[in-house]
Amino acid sequence: MNPQSGNQVDVLIVGAGFGGIGQAYALRNHGLSIRVIDSLHDVGGTWLTNVYPGATSDTESFVYRFSWDKDDLQAYPWSRRYLKQPEILEYLRHFVEKHDLRKYMQFNTEMLFAAWNEDSGLWEVRVNNGETYWARYFIPAMGQLSKVNLPSIPGIANFHGLITHSSHWDRDIDLTNKRVGVIGCGASGVQIITAIAPQVASLTAFIRHPQFTVRSNDKPVNHQHRDWVNENYDRIWEQIKNSITSFGFYEPNRPFMSVGPERRQQLLEDLWNNGNGIKIHV
C-alpha cells in the first residue's frame, strides 16, 4: 500500500477529547491540513462516555479548561468548585463550536493500526471503515481511559442481575431501592458509591485494598471567588506552568517533618478542611 491509495494529511490526531481538541486548536493556523478521528459519535472523549452517577473532575474548575482562550476564562460559567460530567462536556462542545474545530473531525472512526512507513516517510494509519490515512505528523490523543477493563470474575456469566461498567454506564438503569454491589474503590468507585448511597436499598463495596478517601469540599462557586480568580488568572497560569503537578495550587518545598508536631497537625487540619486529596498528597 502506498500514499496514493489513501487519504493524505499533514496532521492526523486520534481522539477528540481535551488533548485532541487542544492540538487541533493549536495547529489550525499553521497552514497544515488536519484530520481528527474518534471512535465515538461526538467530541468529549472520556467525558462523553463516563456518565456514571457522580462523575466529577478531580481538578478545580478554574483550571480545568483551555488556558489560551482569555475571553472564556473571564466569562464562561462554571458552577462548582469541581465540575460534573455534563458541565465539562458542554464546555468542550462550546469550545469546538466557538473555534470552528468540528470541520476537522471525523467520528465513528476507530484506529486499528498505526506505523511509521520508511519508504514514504509518512505515518500509515488504518481505521475501521477500511480507509488508510497517511500523515506527516501523527498525534495519538486517546488518553488512558479509552478502553473498558472488564475483570475476569468466576461465575459472572451466571449472574442474573444488571451489570454496568463505570466507563460505559447504562443510562436506563434505575437503582432506586435496589441491592447494589460496586467492585473497586478508585476515583470512579468512590464517586459512584457516594452518589447512589442515598437512593439504593443496600450497598456493598468490594475492595481489594482499603483506600483512604479525602473530602473534596465541593460546593457552588460564589461571585467573590470567581472575581478573585478572574483578577489573578495570569499569576495562576504562571504558577501552574512552573509547578510539579499543574493543579493550580501552591506547592511547598519544605519537608513536612522539618516543622514541629503542632505545626504539622495544624497543616493537616487546614488541608482537610479545605479539601482536595492531591494537596494532601503533595
C-alpha positions as CSV (number, residue, x, y, z in Angstrom):
1,M,0.0,0.0,0.0
2,N,1.3,3.5,-0.8
3,P,0.2,7.1,0.0
4,Q,-1.7,7.3,-3.3
5,S,-4.1,4.6,-2.1
6,G,-5.3,6.6,1.0
7,N,-6.0,9.9,2.5
8,Q,-3.0,12.2,2.8
9,V,-3.0,14.9,5.6
10,D,-0.3,16.8,7.3
11,V,-1.6,16.1,10.8
12,L,-3.6,13.1,12.0
13,I,-4.9,13.4,15.5
14,V,-6.6,10.4,17.1
15,G,-9.0,11.4,19.9
16,A,-11.5,14.3,20.3
17,G,-11.2,14.8,24.0
18,F,-9.3,17.6,25.8
19,G,-6.0,16.6,24.2
20,G,-7.2,16.2,20.6
21,I,-9.3,19.4,20.7
22,G,-6.3,21.3,22.1
23,Q,-4.0,20.0,19.4
24,A,-6.4,20.9,16.6
25,Y,-6.8,24.4,18.0
26,A,-3.0,24.9,18.4
27,L,-2.3,23.8,14.8
28,R,-5.2,25.3,13.0
29,N,-3.4,28.4,11.8
30,H,-0.1,26.9,10.7
31,G,-1.1,26.1,7.1
32,L,-1.4,22.4,7.8
33,S,-4.2,20.0,6.7
34,I,-5.6,18.5,9.8
35,R,-7.9,15.5,10.5
36,V,-9.1,14.5,13.9
37,I,-10.7,11.0,14.1
38,D,-12.5,9.5,17.1
39,S,-14.2,6.1,17.6
40,L,-17.1,7.9,19.4
41,H,-20.0,9.8,17.9
42,D,-19.1,13.2,19.2
43,V,-16.4,15.3,20.9
44,G,-15.7,14.8,24.6
45,G,-13.6,11.7,24.9
46,T,-13.8,10.3,28.4
47,W,-16.4,13.0,29.3
48,L,-18.7,11.7,26.6
49,T,-18.7,8.1,27.8
50,N,-18.2,8.4,31.6
51,V,-21.8,9.3,32.6
52,Y,-21.9,7.3,35.8
53,P,-23.6,8.9,38.8
54,G,-21.3,11.4,40.5
55,A,-18.8,11.7,37.6
56,T,-16.7,14.7,38.6
57,S,-13.3,16.2,37.7
58,D,-10.5,15.9,40.2
59,T,-9.2,19.3,39.1
60,E,-10.7,22.6,40.3
61,S,-13.0,24.2,37.8
62,F,-11.0,27.4,37.2
63,V,-8.0,25.5,35.7
64,Y,-9.9,22.6,34.1
65,R,-10.2,24.5,30.8
66,F,-8.0,25.7,28.0
67,S,-5.7,28.5,29.2
68,W,-5.3,30.3,25.9
69,D,-9.0,31.4,25.5
70,K,-8.7,34.5,27.6
71,D,-12.4,35.5,26.9
72,D,-13.7,32.2,28.1
73,L,-11.5,32.3,31.2
74,Q,-13.2,35.6,32.1
75,A,-16.8,34.9,31.0
76,Y,-17.6,31.2,30.5
77,P,-19.6,30.0,33.5
78,W,-18.6,27.2,36.0
79,S,-21.0,26.5,38.7
80,R,-19.0,24.5,41.3
81,R,-15.5,24.0,42.7
82,Y,-15.3,20.7,40.8
83,L,-17.2,20.3,37.5
84,K,-19.6,17.5,37.0
85,Q,-19.5,15.5,33.8
86,P,-22.4,17.3,32.0
87,E,-20.8,20.7,32.5
88,I,-17.4,19.5,31.3
89,L,-18.9,18.0,28.1
90,E,-20.9,21.2,27.5
91,Y,-17.7,23.3,27.8
92,L,-15.8,21.1,25.3
93,R,-18.7,21.3,22.8
94,H,-18.8,25.0,23.3
95,F,-15.1,25.4,22.7
96,V,-15.2,23.3,19.5
97,E,-18.1,25.3,18.0
98,K,-16.7,28.6,19.1
99,H,-13.4,28.0,17.3
100,D,-14.9,26.1,14.3
101,L,-12.9,22.9,15.0
102,R,-15.6,20.4,14.1
103,K,-14.8,20.8,10.4
104,Y,-11.5,18.9,11.1
105,M,-13.3,16.0,12.8
106,Q,-14.5,12.6,11.7
107,F,-16.4,10.5,14.2
108,N,-17.3,6.8,14.5
109,T,-13.8,6.1,13.1
110,E,-11.6,3.8,15.2
111,M,-7.8,3.5,14.6
112,L,-6.9,-0.2,14.1
113,F,-3.2,0.1,13.1
114,A,-0.5,2.8,13.0
115,A,3.1,2.5,12.0
116,W,5.9,4.6,10.5
117,N,6.4,3.9,6.8
118,E,10.1,4.2,6.0
119,D,9.6,4.2,2.2
120,S,7.1,7.1,2.2
121,G,8.4,8.9,5.2
122,L,4.9,9.1,6.5
123,W,2.7,7.6,9.2
124,E,0.4,4.9,7.9
125,V,-2.9,4.7,9.9
126,R,-5.7,2.3,9.2
127,V,-9.2,2.8,10.5
128,N,-12.3,0.6,10.9
129,N,-14.1,1.9,7.8
130,G,-11.4,0.5,5.5
131,E,-9.7,3.8,4.9
132,T,-6.0,4.4,5.3
133,Y,-4.5,7.8,6.3
134,W,-1.0,8.9,5.5
135,A,0.3,11.7,7.7
136,R,3.5,13.7,8.2
137,Y,2.6,14.1,11.9
138,F,0.7,11.6,13.9
139,I,-0.7,12.7,17.3
140,P,-2.3,10.0,19.5
141,A,-4.6,11.7,22.0
142,M,-6.7,8.8,23.2
143,G,-5.9,9.3,26.8
144,Q,-5.7,6.4,29.3
145,L,-9.4,5.7,29.7
146,S,-10.5,4.8,26.2
147,K,-10.9,1.1,26.7
148,V,-13.1,-0.8,29.2
149,N,-11.2,-3.0,31.6
150,L,-13.6,-5.8,32.5
151,P,-12.3,-8.1,35.3
152,S,-12.5,-11.8,34.9
153,I,-14.8,-12.8,37.7
154,P,-15.6,-16.5,38.1
155,G,-19.4,-17.1,37.8
156,I,-20.2,-13.7,36.4
157,A,-21.8,-15.3,33.4
158,N,-24.4,-16.9,35.8
159,F,-25.3,-13.6,37.4
160,H,-28.9,-12.7,36.6
161,G,-28.9,-9.1,37.8
162,L,-28.0,-6.0,35.9
163,I,-24.3,-5.3,35.2
164,T,-22.8,-2.0,34.0
165,H,-19.3,-0.5,33.9
166,S,-18.4,2.9,35.1
167,S,-16.8,3.9,31.7
168,H,-19.9,2.8,29.7
169,W,-22.7,3.4,32.2
170,D,-26.2,2.2,31.2
171,R,-28.3,5.4,31.4
172,D,-31.5,3.3,31.6
173,I,-30.6,1.6,34.9
174,D,-32.8,2.7,37.9
175,L,-31.0,1.9,41.2
176,T,-33.9,3.1,43.4
177,N,-34.4,0.7,46.3
178,K,-32.1,-1.9,44.6
179,R,-29.4,-4.1,46.2
180,V,-26.1,-2.8,44.6
181,G,-22.6,-4.1,44.7
182,V,-19.7,-1.9,43.5
183,I,-16.4,-3.5,42.6
184,G,-13.4,-1.2,43.1
185,C,-12.9,1.9,45.1
186,G,-10.7,4.1,43.0
187,A,-11.8,7.5,41.8
188,S,-14.9,6.4,39.9
189,G,-15.8,3.8,42.6
190,V,-15.8,6.5,45.3
191,Q,-17.8,8.9,43.2
192,I,-20.4,6.2,42.3
193,I,-20.7,5.0,45.9
194,T,-21.3,8.4,47.4
195,A,-23.7,9.4,44.6
196,I,-26.0,6.3,44.8
197,A,-25.9,5.6,48.5
198,P,-29.0,7.7,49.4
199,Q,-31.2,6.0,46.8
200,V,-30.4,2.3,47.0
201,A,-31.8,-0.3,49.4
202,S,-28.4,-1.7,50.2
203,L,-24.9,-1.0,49.0
204,T,-21.8,-3.3,49.2
205,A,-18.4,-2.1,48.1
206,F,-15.9,-4.9,47.2
207,I,-12.4,-3.5,47.7
208,R,-9.1,-5.4,47.3
209,H,-7.2,-2.9,49.3
210,P,-8.7,-0.3,51.7
211,Q,-8.5,3.3,50.3
212,F,-8.1,6.5,52.3
213,T,-10.5,9.0,50.9
214,V,-10.1,12.7,51.5
215,R,-13.1,15.1,51.4
216,S,-13.3,17.3,48.3
217,N,-15.2,20.1,49.9
218,D,-17.1,20.6,46.7
219,K,-19.5,23.5,46.7
220,P,-21.1,26.1,44.5
221,V,-18.9,28.9,43.4
222,N,-19.8,32.4,44.6
223,H,-19.2,35.7,42.8
224,Q,-16.4,36.7,45.2
225,H,-14.4,33.6,44.3
226,R,-15.0,34.0,40.6
227,D,-13.9,37.6,40.7
228,W,-10.8,36.7,42.6
229,V,-9.9,34.0,40.0
230,N,-10.5,36.3,37.1
231,E,-8.3,39.0,38.6
232,N,-5.5,36.6,39.2
233,Y,-5.6,34.3,36.2
234,D,-2.2,35.4,34.8
235,R,-0.5,34.6,38.1
236,I,-2.4,31.3,38.4
237,W,-1.3,30.1,35.0
238,E,2.2,31.1,35.6
239,Q,2.2,29.1,38.8
240,I,0.7,26.1,37.0
241,K,3.3,26.2,34.2
242,N,6.2,26.2,36.8
243,S,4.7,23.6,39.2
244,I,5.2,19.9,39.5
245,T,1.6,18.8,39.4
246,S,0.0,21.6,37.4
247,F,-3.2,21.6,39.5
248,G,-3.3,25.3,40.3
249,F,-2.3,25.5,44.0
250,Y,0.9,26.4,45.8
251,E,3.3,23.5,46.2
252,P,5.6,24.0,49.3
253,N,9.2,22.8,49.0
254,R,9.8,22.4,52.8
255,P,9.9,18.9,54.2
256,F,6.8,18.0,56.3
257,M,8.9,16.7,59.1
258,S,11.0,19.9,59.3
259,V,8.4,21.6,61.4
260,G,7.2,20.6,64.9
261,P,4.3,18.3,65.7
262,E,1.9,21.2,66.5
263,R,2.6,22.9,63.2
264,R,2.2,19.6,61.3
265,Q,-1.1,18.9,63.0
266,Q,-2.3,22.4,62.0
267,L,-1.2,21.9,58.4
268,L,-3.1,18.7,58.1
269,E,-6.2,20.2,59.7
270,D,-6.1,23.1,57.3
271,L,-5.7,20.8,54.3
272,W,-8.5,18.5,55.5
273,N,-10.9,21.5,56.0
274,N,-10.0,22.9,52.6
275,G,-10.5,19.6,50.8
276,N,-8.7,18.2,47.7
277,G,-6.7,15.0,48.3
278,I,-4.0,16.0,45.8
279,K,-3.0,18.9,48.1
280,I,-2.6,16.5,51.0
281,H,-0.5,14.1,48.8
282,V,1.8,16.8,47.6
